[in-house]
């Protein structure tokens, strides 16, 4: 009974660490797309700062992939860095460059109006 539960927990931990790693890679690639001037215009820290944070997050996320629960906390710290970028910095950057060059100048908190 406990062996089956343990293996199920190992698979769930592996799945969560893979999803977190994918989010971290996405955040890094997205952060690299913007010019340094956009970070300054958005009032966020520099592109270099976020590239370092997200690069470290990707490395820690890669190291933490696996069914081991001991390394899972390192992956959680890495995921938090990427989540902060995605929740706070990315929307500010996107509002500075617009969406797809469509010229939406009237942007509200929930999108164009």
C-alpha positions as CSV (number, residue, x, y, z in Angstrom):
1,X,0.0,0.0,0.0
2,X,2.7,2.5,1.0
3,X,4.8,1.6,-2.0
4,X,2.0,2.5,-4.4
5,X,1.3,5.8,-2.6
6,X,5.0,6.7,-2.6
7,X,5.3,6.1,-6.3
8,X,2.2,8.1,-7.0
9,X,3.7,11.0,-4.9
10,X,7.0,10.6,-6.9
11,X,5.1,10.9,-10.2
12,X,3.1,14.0,-9.0
13,X,6.3,15.6,-7.8
14,X,8.1,14.9,-11.1
15,X,5.1,16.3,-13.0
16,X,5.0,19.5,-10.9
17,X,8.8,20.0,-11.3
18,X,8.5,19.6,-15.1
19,X,5.7,22.1,-15.3
20,X,7.6,24.5,-13.1
21,X,10.7,24.1,-15.3
22,X,8.7,24.9,-18.4
23,X,7.3,28.0,-16.8
24,X,10.8,29.1,-15.8
25,X,12.1,28.6,-19.4
26,X,9.2,30.5,-20.8
27,X,9.8,33.4,-18.4
28,X,13.5,33.5,-19.4
29,X,12.8,33.5,-23.1
30,X,10.1,36.1,-22.7
31,X,12.4,38.3,-20.7
32,X,15.1,38.2,-23.3
33,X,12.7,39.4,-26.0
34,X,12.4,42.9,-24.6
35,X,15.0,45.7,-25.1
36,X,16.6,47.2,-22.0
37,X,14.9,50.5,-22.6
38,X,11.5,48.9,-22.2
39,X,12.4,47.7,-18.7
40,X,13.4,51.3,-17.7
41,X,10.2,52.7,-19.3
42,X,8.1,50.3,-17.4
43,X,9.7,51.3,-14.1
44,X,11.0,47.8,-13.5
45,X,14.5,46.7,-12.6
46,X,17.0,46.3,-15.5
47,X,17.0,43.6,-18.1
48,X,20.3,42.4,-16.8
49,X,18.8,41.9,-13.3
50,X,15.8,39.9,-14.6
51,X,18.0,37.9,-17.0
52,X,20.2,36.8,-14.1
53,X,17.2,36.0,-11.8
54,X,15.4,34.0,-14.5
55,X,18.7,32.3,-15.6
56,X,19.3,31.2,-12.1
57,X,15.7,30.1,-11.9
58,X,16.1,27.9,-15.0
59,X,19.3,26.3,-13.6
60,X,17.7,25.6,-10.2
61,X,14.5,24.4,-11.9
62,X,16.6,22.0,-14.0
63,X,18.5,20.7,-11.0
64,X,15.3,20.1,-9.1
65,X,13.6,18.0,-11.8
66,X,12.9,14.6,-10.4
67,X,10.8,12.6,-7.9
68,X,12.9,13.6,-4.9
69,X,11.1,15.7,-2.4
70,X,14.3,17.1,-0.9
71,X,15.2,19.1,-3.9
72,X,11.6,20.2,-4.6
73,X,12.0,23.2,-2.3
74,X,14.9,24.6,-4.5
75,X,12.6,24.3,-7.5
76,X,9.9,26.1,-5.6
77,X,12.2,29.1,-4.9
78,X,13.1,29.1,-8.7
79,X,9.4,29.0,-9.6
80,X,8.7,32.0,-7.3
81,X,11.3,34.1,-9.2
82,X,9.7,33.2,-12.5
83,X,6.2,33.8,-11.2
84,X,7.1,37.3,-10.0
85,X,8.4,38.1,-13.4
86,X,5.3,36.7,-15.1
87,X,2.8,38.3,-12.7
88,X,4.4,41.8,-12.3
89,X,7.1,42.6,-14.8
90,X,5.8,41.0,-18.0
91,X,2.4,42.8,-18.0
92,X,4.3,46.1,-17.5
93,X,6.6,45.3,-20.3
94,X,3.8,44.3,-22.6
95,X,1.9,47.5,-21.9
96,X,5.0,49.5,-23.0
97,X,5.3,47.8,-26.4
98,X,1.7,47.2,-27.1
99,X,0.2,43.9,-28.4
100,X,1.2,42.9,-31.9
101,X,1.7,46.5,-33.1
102,X,-2.0,47.0,-33.5
103,X,-1.8,50.6,-32.1
104,X,-4.0,50.0,-29.1
105,X,-3.4,53.3,-27.2
106,X,-6.3,53.0,-24.9
107,X,-5.4,50.2,-22.5
108,X,-7.4,49.6,-19.4
109,X,-6.6,47.2,-16.6
110,X,-8.5,44.5,-18.4
111,X,-7.3,45.2,-21.9
112,X,-8.0,47.6,-24.7
113,X,-11.1,49.8,-24.8
